[in-house]
Amino acid sequence: MNKFWLVLGHTYVTKLKAKAFLITTAITCLLIIGLANIKTIIEFFTSDEQEHVAVIDRTESLYKALEKQVNREEITLTKITDMEDEAKRAVKEGEWDGLLILSMDAEGLPEAAYYANTIADNRTPEELERVLNELKTALSAAKIGLTEEQMAVLYQPVPFQKVALEENAKTEEELNQARSLVYVLLFAMYMFVLMYGGMMATEVATEKSSRVMEILVSSVSPVQHLFGKIIGVALVSLTQFFVFFAVGFTALKMNGQELWRFLGFDNVSMSIWVYALIFFLLGYLLYAVLFAVLGSLVSRVEDVQSAITPAMILVIVAFMIAMSGLNMPESAFIIGASFIPFFTPMLMFLRVGLVSVPMWEVALSFALLLATIAVLIYIGAKVYRGGVLMYGRMNIFKDMKQAVQLTKK
């Protein structure tokens, strides 16, 4: 057991002190702080930016109404009497940001054309179009003699309530908040497995390519070495994630209150966090064994990516199914797929986070997941012990068979 702790400690400390780890952690923390303050940053750079739009009003009646309703914080309108060609030339030379030409159609209703050097930025034309649509609606109502009260009734939305009859079912507001939280946690789980699973495979392949593995395997049992690596890298990744979470939590609490409330973090039950942690760790353990075994089959670090591709595809497929299930967590496909062990960590957590799942289903998914992990560990230890002693060109299925045969010798 002492050798297990030696492998674990060496893996953890070495990775934790690595310059790449420290630099990546620092850069990611800065990005998290930036995302939490993105609204403030955007406002800082755009607070003094207004679009100056010249207006040629051929109707002689729309400009005043347009100016009253447009968002003056973003757009400044100026009525001009220039000819159309002269006004377009002024836009090209930068005197105006845009040119709006107002006119009437055959039915006496507003129509407009907007000119700018580029139309990549939709904010200004969309705002002008919104206001003109409102003016058109008002003019159309006046033509057929509708009063403001009648217009208000006409455009009043239909009262439509969504009521869940199932006991303990979430309300619509709770579901929207839960979807946001589940999405964030699913994405974190997805990135966690891909990032640190790859690190696991690379770590094994690096030791193997330097022939250090031959010495290690002769003194440490393959199971101890395998789990020492897995748990060591897991602790490194959890340390990094704890730093990210602490930085993100602090930044959102201080400067991202709107985003914090939108995500619904204040209203999340403790059971959701418990489920998230359990599925998070079990999902990592499941894929970590796969990544470590696949990494032991390659002789060069350059071959790691191609070796772990099957496991990465499984993670990506699970994530894509989970994303599609955010709006239909009770579909038969999502329910059935949530019992497939390689999809369980994401899909069962998705279901638990959004709907009421019978406890026997959760227990069954846990049992299937743990049984799969046990089988993978048993087979993985055999493949791992022989795989780390194999060198040459990689052929996954052939190499696995040969690795098991080497273990029996």
N, C-alpha and C positions, 0 to 999 in steps of 0.2 A: 504493500500500500504506500510505503514511503516513496517508491519509484514513481507511482502515479502522481503524488503531490509534487515531486521534483519536475516531472514533465509539464504538469499544469502550471506551476509557478514560473518555470523558464519560458513557456509560451506566453504567459500573461505579461510578465515584466519586459520581455524582449519586444513584444508588439506595442506595449504601452510607451516605451521609450523611443520608438522609431520616429525619425524626423517626419516621414510621410504621414504618420498617424497624427502627430501634433499639429502639423501644418493643415491637414485636411479638417481636423476638428476646429481649429481657429477660424478657417475660412467659412466653414459651414455655420458656425455660431454667428459670424458677421452677416451671413445671408439670412439667417433666421431673424436676427434683429431688424434687418432691412425689410423683410416681408411683413413683420409685425407693425412696422411704421410706414408701410408703403403709401398709405393715404396721405400722411403728413409730408412725405418726401415729394409726392406728386404735386400736392398743393403748394409746396415751397417753390418748385420750379415753374408752376403754371399760374401762381397767384396774380402775377402782373401781366399775364398774357391774355389779351383780348383780341378777338377777331374783328377787324375793321372792315365792314361791308358797305359798299356803295349801293344805293338803290335808285333805279330808274322806274318811276311809277307812271306808267302810261294810262292808268285808270284815273289818276288824280283823286282817289278816294281810299285806297287800301293802306297807304304808308302809315298814317297816324294810328290806325287800329293795330297794324303789325308792330309798330314801335312800342305800343303800350304793353303788348303781351309777350314780347320776346325777352329772353333771359339777358338782362343788361350786364350781369356780372361776367358773362362769357362773350357776348356779342355787342358791338357798337354799330348802330345803323346811321348812315348819313345819306340824306336825299340829295341827289345831284341832278343837274339839268344837261349834263354832257351828252353828246351823241354816243350811240352804242359802241361804235368803233373806237372812239377816243377813250371811253371808260374801260374797254377790254385792254387797250394799250397800257393804261395806267395800272391795271392789275398785273400785267406782265412785267412792268417796271418796278413793281413792289410798292406802289403808292397805296393800293388797297389790297386786302387779303382776298376779297371776293367781290363779285358783282351780282346783284339780284335784279332781274327785270320782271316787273309785275304787269300783268295784262288781264283782260277778260276773254272768256271763250264766247261761243255763239249764244249760249244760254245766259250770259251775264254773270257767270261764276268765275272766281279767281283761277288763274294759272300763272306759272312762274318758270323762269329759267335761271339757274345759278352757274356762274362762271368763276373758275379759279385756276391757278397755274397747275395744281394737281388736286384730285378729288380723293386722295388716300385717306384724309381725315374726314370722317363722316359726322362729327359732332355738330358743326355749324349748319350744313345743309339739312340734317335731320331735325334740328331745332326749328329752323325756318319752315320746313315742310310741316312740322307739327302745328305751328301757329297758323299757317295758311289753311290747313285742313279744318281747324277750329273756326276760322273766319268763313270758310266755305259752308260749313254746317250751319252757322248762324245766318248767313245770307239765304241758304236754301230754306231754312225754317221760316224766315221772314217772307219769302216769296209765296209760301203756301199758307201763311197766316197763323203759324204756331206761336204760342206765347212761351215765355221763358219757363213757366211752370210745366207746360206740356212737354217742352224739350227735356226738362229734368226727369219727368216721369218716363219719357221714351228711352233715355239712356241710363236709367237706373238699373244696375245689375240684378239678375234674378237671385232671390235669396236661396242659397243652396247649402245645406248642412250635410256633413259627413259624420255619422254616428256609429260607433263600433258597439255591437251588442255583446261581444265576447267579454267575459269578466277579465279585468286587469289589462285590457287592450289599450294601446297608446292612443292619445288624441292626435289630431292632424298636426298640431303644433309640436307635440312631443316627437312624432314621427319625423318631421322635417329636421328637428334638432338631432335626433338619433341618426338619421342618414348622414348628416354632416360629420358627426363624430365617428361613425362606423367607417366612412370613407377615409378619414384621416388615419385611423388605426389600421385599416386594411392596406393603405398605401405604405405606412410605416413597416408593417409586417412584410410586405412584398419587397421593399428596398432592403430591409434587414437581412432577409434570406439570401437575396441575390448578392449583396455586397459581401457579407461575411461568410457565406457558403463558398464564394469564389476565393476568399482569403484562406479558408480552410484547405481547399484543394491545392492552392498555390504553395501553402506552407509545407504540405506533405511532399509535393513534387520537388520543391527546392531542396529539402533534406535528402530526398532520394537521389537527385542529380549530383549532389556533392558526396555521395556514398557514405554519408554519416548514418543513414538509416540501417545499414548492415550492422553497425556497431550497436545502435540503439535496440534493434530487435533481438539481438543476442543477449541483452541484459535486462530488457523490459518486455513483459508479455504484450502481445499485440492489442489485447483488450484494454490494458492499462494505458498503453501509448495512444490508442485511438481515442479513448475517453479523455485522457489528459489534454490532447490537442483540441478536441471538441469543446470541452468545458473551458479551457484556457482562452480560446478565441471567443467563446460566448461571453466570458467575463469582460474581455476587452471591448466587445461590441456593446454590452450592457453599460459599461462605464461611459462609452462615448454617447450612447443614447440617453443616459441619465444627464450628462452635460447638456445635450441638445434640448432635452425636456425642461431642465431647470432654466436654461436661457430663454427658451420659447415661452414658458409659463410666466417668467418675470416680465418679458417684453410685452406679452399680450395683456397682462394685468395692468401694466403701467401706461401703455400707449395704444393698445388695441382692444379697448373695451367693447366696441361694437362687434368686432370679429369674434371676441370671446363669447359674447352673448349669443351671436348667430350660431356658433358651434354648439351652444347649449352645454358647455362644460359645467356650469353652475348647477344644472338640474340632472346631472348624470348619477344614476344609482351606483352604489358601491359594487353591486353584483356584476355590472357591465365591466368595470375595471378588473374584477377578479377573473371573469371569463376571458377578457382580453389578454391578461398576463398568462393564464394557463395555456390558451391556444397559441399564444405567441411563442412560449418556451417549447411546447411540444412540437409545434410546426418547425421551429428551428432545429430541434434535436433530430426530427425525422429527416429533414433535408441535409443536415450537417453530416450525418452518417453516409448518406448517398454521395455527397461532394467529397468526403474524405476517402471513401472507397474508390471512387472514380479517379481522384487525384493520385492514388497509390499505383494506378495502372500505367501512368505515363512516366517516361524516362527523362523528359525535358520539360522545363517550365513553359516553353512555347506551345506544347501540345495540350496544356491544361484546358484552354477554352473549348477546344473541340471535344475533349473528353467529358466535360461537365454540361455540354449542350443539352443532352436528354433531360437532365434534372432541371435545367433552367427553363426548358419548354414546359415542363410540368408546372413550375411556379407561375409562369406567364399565363398559361391556360387557366389555372385556378384564379388568378387575379382578374382576368377578363370575364370569366363566368361570374365572379363576385360583383364586378362593376355592373354587369347586365342585370344582376339580381337585386340591386338597390331599389328598383322600382317594382319588382315582383318577387319579393322574398318567399311568398307562399306558393309559387308555381311548382308543379310536380317535378320538373327538371331540376330546379334548385334543391328541393327537398331530397330527391334521390341522389344527386351529386354530393350533397353534404355528408353522406355516409361513405364516400370513397376516401380512404385515409389520406391520400395526397392532396385532396381538396378540402378535407374537413376543417383544418385550422382556419381557413378564410370563410368558407361557406356556412359552417355551423355557427361561427361567431357572428356572421352577417344575420342569420336567422334569429339568434338569441338577442342581438341588439335591436332588432326591428319588430319582431312579433313574439307572441307567447309560444314557446316550444315545450312540449311535454317533457318532463324530467327523464322519462325512459329513453327518449330519443337522444337527449344529451348524454346520458350514461352509456348508451349503445355506441355513440360516436366516439366517446372517450375510450371505451373498451377496444373498438376496432383500431383506433389510432395507436393505443399502447401496444396492442398485439402486433401491429405492423412494425412499430419501432423495435420491439423485441426480436422479431424475425429478421429485420434488417441488421440489427446488431449481431445476431448469431451468424448470419451469412456473411455480413460485412467483416467480422473479425477473421473469418477463414480466408476471405478474398484479400483482406488487408495484409495479413501476415505473409501470404505468398506474393501478393502484388508488389510490395515494397522491395522484393528481391528480384523482380523481373526487369529486364532492360531490353531495349530494342524498339522496333516499330509497334504502334498501338493498334490493336484490334479488340474492341471492348469485350464482345461475347467470348471470343477465343481466349483472350487474356484472363477473363474471370474463371473459366474452366481450368486453365493451366495454373492459376494462382491457388485454387482449391486443391489441386493435385499436389502442388509444392507444400501446402500446409500439412498434408497427410504423411509426408516423408519424415 
